[in-house]
Amino acid sequence: MNLAAPIAATASMMTDTSCRWLATAGALGALAVACGAFGAHALPDWLEQLGYAPEDVTRRLEIFATAAEYNLIHSLALAVTALLL
């Protein structure tokens, strides 16, 4: 039983435009994950080194986390749209 056959059949049905949008969605999704990792691990220390007050650091981290989450959601929406083209 060839499990790759349905995937290959689906890939051959996709248009060139769909493939490009899907690749773009993947790149934007990877960027969203990288931004989320940066915001979780490096950004707090960086903001503290810049001299922001602790309550301001917390507020800025929440804003950054929301932005990274929205970026990920939009990349998923783009991927779904690319698959429906």
Residue pairs with C-beta under 8 A, 6 or more apart in sequence:
14 22
14 83
14 85
15 85
17 85
18 82
18 83
18 85
19 82
21 78
21 79
21 81
21 82
21 85
22 79
22 82
22 83
24 78
24 82
25 75
25 76
25 78
25 79
25 82
26 75
26 79
28 71
28 74
28 75
28 78
29 72
29 75
29 76
29 79
31 71
31 75
32 68
32 69
32 71
32 72
32 75
33 72
35 64
35 67
35 68
35 71
36 65
36 68
36 69
36 72
39 61
39 64
39 65
39 68
40 65
43 60
43 61
43 64
44 57
44 61
47 56
47 57
47 60
47 61
48 54
48 57
52 60
